[in-house]
Amino acid sequence: MTVQAPADAVAGRVPPDVLIEPTDDETCVVHAYGSSPEVLALHLAWLDVDFSVTGPPELVACLGRLAARFEAATGT
């Protein structure tokens, strides 16, 4: 996934075995993992930065479900 934060800032928020590849001074690619798409989605939320995900499809679907649930919860 692409994370809109510098690699060194992300490194302090993920386990040491997560691979982080700097793209530029403000963006990096994070090769994260989780025991399920839901766990990985929560880990992404905990980063507290913008990100984009193109796969795997299970994670994309999970993020869509969570986005809809959070949107409904806030009444927007």
N, CA, C and O of each residue as an XYZ file, in Angstrom:
304
protein
N       0.829     -1.158      0.000
C       0.000      0.000      0.000
C       0.883      1.234      0.000
O       2.012      1.193      0.489
N       0.385      2.317     -0.537
C       1.113      3.570     -0.551
C       0.623      4.415      0.614
O      -0.579      4.602      0.799
N       1.557      4.916      1.386
C       1.240      5.702      2.576
C       1.746      7.124      2.366
O       2.878      7.338      1.931
N       0.893      8.085      2.682
C       1.232      9.488      2.502
C       1.944     10.017      3.748
O       1.434     10.885      4.457
N       3.119      9.478      3.988
C       3.945      9.890      5.117
C       5.374      9.455      4.830
O       5.592      8.480      4.110
N       6.350     10.167      5.385
C       7.745      9.761      5.186
C       8.016      8.379      5.779
O       7.421      8.003      6.789
N       8.905      7.639      5.153
C       9.228      6.286      5.604
C       9.674      6.254      7.053
O       9.280      5.355      7.795
N      10.496      7.223      7.479
C      10.983      7.191      8.860
C       9.861      7.424      9.867
O       9.929      6.912     10.985
N       8.833      8.183      9.497
C       7.694      8.387     10.398
C       6.864      7.114     10.515
O       6.374      6.784     11.595
N       6.710      6.408      9.412
C       5.939      5.166      9.422
C       6.694      4.074     10.173
O       6.082      3.259     10.863
N       8.000      4.055     10.045
C       8.814      3.011     10.684
C       8.592      2.951     12.187
O       8.664      1.873     12.776
N       8.330      4.068     12.808
C       8.092      4.090     14.243
C       6.713      3.614     14.647
O       6.418      3.506     15.837
N       5.859      3.327     13.664
C       4.478      2.942     13.950
C       4.135      1.511     13.554
O       3.005      1.065     13.749
N       5.099      0.796     13.003
C       4.844     -0.575     12.547
C       5.879     -1.507     13.173
O       6.928     -1.051     13.627
N       5.592     -2.810     13.200
C       6.582     -3.761     13.713
C       7.876     -3.699     12.893
O       7.850     -3.357     11.711
N       8.987     -4.027     13.517
C      10.283     -3.897     12.835
C      10.454     -4.790     11.615
O      11.329     -4.529     10.790
N       9.649     -5.830     11.477
C       9.809     -6.712     10.318
C       8.943     -6.303      9.125
O       8.919     -7.009      8.117
N       8.236     -5.179      9.222
C       7.449     -4.673      8.097
C       8.385     -3.909      7.167
O       9.098     -3.003      7.598
N       8.377     -4.281      5.895
C       9.227     -3.639      4.897
C       8.616     -2.310      4.476
O       7.445     -2.248      4.100
N       9.416     -1.243      4.540
C       8.985      0.094      4.144
C       9.944      0.591      3.076
O      11.156      0.630      3.290
N       9.406      0.967      1.933
C      10.220      1.475      0.832
C       9.896      2.945      0.599
O       8.774      3.266      0.209
N      10.848      3.847      0.827
C      10.591      5.264      0.549
C      10.334      5.463     -0.948
O      11.037      4.898     -1.787
N       9.340      6.255     -1.266
C       9.056      6.629     -2.647
C       9.659      8.006     -2.926
O      10.305      8.228     -3.950
N       9.429      8.918     -1.990
C      10.017     10.251     -2.012
C      10.031     10.750     -0.568
O       9.862      9.954      0.356
N      10.228     12.037     -0.359
C      10.340     12.551      1.011
C       9.038     12.497      1.801
O       9.060     12.567      3.030
N       7.916     12.374      1.119
C       6.614     12.419      1.787
C       5.749     11.177      1.585
O       4.614     11.133      2.060
N       6.267     10.177      0.892
C       5.463      8.999      0.554
C       6.321      7.743      0.643
O       7.523      7.777      0.380
N       5.687      6.636      1.016
C       6.395      5.360      1.032
C       5.431      4.227      0.718
O       4.212      4.376      0.800
N       6.008      3.103      0.359
C       5.224      1.889      0.146
C       5.482      0.983      1.347
O       6.629      0.728      1.716
N       4.403      0.508      1.944
C       4.496     -0.342      3.127
C       3.997     -1.733      2.756
O       2.883     -1.892      2.257
N       4.820     -2.721      3.000
C       4.459     -4.116      2.751
C       4.039     -4.713      4.092
O       4.838     -5.338      4.789
N       2.772     -4.507      4.435
C       2.260     -4.923      5.737
C       1.555     -6.275      5.629
O       1.328     -6.794      4.536
N       1.223     -6.815      6.770
C       0.566     -8.111      6.840
C      -0.380     -8.103      8.027
O      -0.293     -7.230      8.890
N      -1.259     -9.046      8.069
C      -2.171     -9.196      9.193
C      -2.772    -10.585      9.152
O      -2.733    -11.255      8.120
N      -3.318    -11.014     10.255
C      -3.906    -12.352     10.326
C      -5.226    -12.440      9.565
O      -5.716    -13.533      9.283
N      -5.801    -11.278      9.234
C      -7.035    -11.216      8.449
C      -7.112     -9.839      7.807
O      -6.397     -8.926      8.220
N      -7.964     -9.675      6.807
C      -8.130     -8.341      6.219
C      -8.598     -7.309      7.247
O      -8.206     -6.143      7.183
N      -9.428     -7.735      8.186
C      -9.923     -6.826      9.214
C      -8.794     -6.330     10.112
O      -8.734     -5.145     10.442
N      -7.906     -7.227     10.504
C      -6.769     -6.840     11.352
C      -5.857     -5.884     10.594
O      -5.401     -4.885     11.150
N      -5.594     -6.184      9.341
C      -4.741     -5.307      8.546
C      -5.396     -3.940      8.373
O      -4.705     -2.923      8.437
N      -6.697     -3.890      8.157
C      -7.406     -2.616      8.026
C      -7.270     -1.782      9.297
O      -7.074     -0.568      9.230
N      -7.373     -2.425     10.439
C      -7.220     -1.693     11.707
C      -5.795     -1.171     11.881
O      -5.595     -0.059     12.367
N      -4.822     -1.961     11.489
C      -3.432     -1.508     11.557
C      -3.221     -0.284     10.667
O      -2.516      0.650     11.048
N      -3.826     -0.290      9.495
C      -3.724      0.864      8.602
C      -4.351      2.099      9.240
O      -3.800      3.197      9.154
N      -5.488      1.918      9.873
C      -6.144      3.049     10.544
C      -5.278      3.603     11.665
O      -5.233      4.816     11.871
N      -4.593      2.731     12.389
C      -3.741      3.160     13.494
C      -2.548      3.990     13.029
O      -1.968      4.735     13.819
N      -2.177      3.869     11.754
C      -1.085      4.702     11.250
C      -1.457      6.181     11.303
O      -0.585      7.042     11.416
N      -2.750      6.469     11.220
C      -3.270      7.838     11.306
C      -2.701      8.741     10.220
O      -2.403      9.910     10.465
N      -2.552      8.189      9.014
C      -2.128      8.945      7.833
C      -2.948      8.461      6.643
O      -3.535      7.380      6.683
N      -2.987      9.259      5.594
C      -3.687      8.842      4.383
C      -2.926      7.713      3.709
O      -1.699      7.643      3.785
N      -3.664      6.830      3.049
C      -3.042      5.710      2.349
C      -3.928      5.286      1.194
O      -5.107      5.637      1.146
N      -3.365      4.537      0.271
C      -4.151      3.942     -0.810
C      -3.780      2.471     -0.921
O      -2.633      2.076     -0.713
N      -4.780      1.680     -1.254
C      -4.625      0.231     -1.337
C      -5.241     -0.238     -2.655
O      -6.354      0.159     -3.000
N      -4.521     -1.075     -3.384
C      -5.056     -1.634     -4.624
C      -5.271     -3.143     -4.522
O      -5.829     -3.745     -5.440
N      -4.850     -3.747     -3.457
C      -5.023     -5.189     -3.300
C      -4.450     -5.621     -1.975
O      -3.768     -4.838     -1.313
N      -4.700     -6.808     -1.584
C      -5.507     -7.823     -2.250
C      -7.000     -7.468     -2.206
O      -7.417     -6.625     -1.411
N      -7.797     -8.110     -3.058
C      -9.223     -7.770     -3.137
C      -9.951     -7.888     -1.800
O     -10.879     -7.126     -1.530
N      -9.538     -8.833     -0.965
C     -10.192     -9.004      0.347
C      -9.985     -7.776      1.226
O     -10.892     -7.374      1.954
N      -8.807     -7.183      1.162
C      -8.532     -5.979      1.955
C      -9.302     -4.794      1.391
O      -9.867     -4.006      2.150
N      -9.334     -4.659      0.082
C     -10.079     -3.568     -0.551
C     -11.552     -3.652     -0.154
O     -12.156     -2.638      0.197
N     -12.132     -4.846     -0.207
C     -13.536     -5.035      0.168
C     -13.754     -4.723      1.644
O     -14.742     -4.085      2.004
N     -12.850     -5.163      2.486
C     -12.962     -4.906      3.925
C     -12.921     -3.406      4.206
O     -13.716     -2.902      4.999
N     -12.010     -2.699      3.570
C     -11.925     -1.251      3.765
C     -13.202     -0.561      3.302
O     -13.647      0.403      3.924
N     -13.794     -1.048      2.214
C     -15.062     -0.493      1.741
C     -16.180     -0.686      2.749
O     -16.964      0.229      3.003
N     -16.252     -1.889      3.327
C     -17.280     -2.155      4.350
C     -17.074     -1.267      5.575
O     -18.030     -0.701      6.105
N     -15.830     -1.148      6.019
C     -15.551     -0.315      7.189
C     -15.839      1.154      6.908
O     -16.377      1.854      7.766
N     -15.490      1.623      5.723
C     -15.759      3.017      5.357
C     -17.255      3.297      5.407
O     -17.678      4.324      5.938
N     -18.057      2.391      4.859
C     -19.511      2.566      4.874
C     -20.039      2.542      6.303
O     -20.914      3.334      6.652
N     -19.523      1.653      7.121
C     -19.967      1.566      8.511
C     -19.623      2.823      9.281
O     -20.451      3.329     10.038
N     -18.397      3.346      9.100
C     -17.988      4.570      9.793
C     -18.779      5.784      9.297
O     -19.134      6.669     10.076
N     -19.046      5.810      7.994
C     -19.841      6.903      7.443
C     -21.251      6.889      8.043
O     -21.776      7.939      8.415
N     -21.855      5.722      8.135
C     -23.182      5.602      8.730
C     -23.169      6.000     10.206
O     -24.118      6.604     10.705
N     -22.094      5.657     10.886
C     -22.004      5.965     12.312
C     -21.940      7.465     12.581
O     -22.376      7.934     13.633
N     -21.391      8.217     11.619
C     -21.285      9.666     11.820
C     -22.446     10.430     11.203
O     -22.532     11.649     11.347
N     -23.345      9.723     10.513
C     -24.504     10.359      9.935
C     -24.188     11.221      8.721
O     -24.952     12.125      8.382
N     -23.056     10.940      8.062
C     -22.708     11.748      6.878
C     -22.952     10.969      5.610
O     -22.717     11.481      4.515
